[in-house]
């Protein structure tokens, strides 16, 4: 089993996404509590979002209208939406990374 650390998570994400010109440190997962009042209550880089879930022993999984991928922290403005990556792909990569660190989802 590999040792879980932020640099290893970054390296794995980089190897999976950099070929498409995606800098994993410039992709943010931002979330709002309510779409009616889109005040951002959650904002992490893709790397940190995955790492924090893995550190808690969880397989990272993101979905829903209240979350999005952005090129800027703490915004939910559509002009800052990240194009070229969707949560389905993020969740697939997350599952692969969790498996590498022997973290299993509790379903």
Secondary structure, 3 states (H helix, E strand, C coil): CCCCCHHHHHHHHHHHHHHHCCCHHHCEEEEECCCCCCCEEEEEEHHHHHHHHHHCCCCCCCCCCCEEEECCCCCCCHHHECCCCCHHHHHHHHHHHHHHCCCCCCC
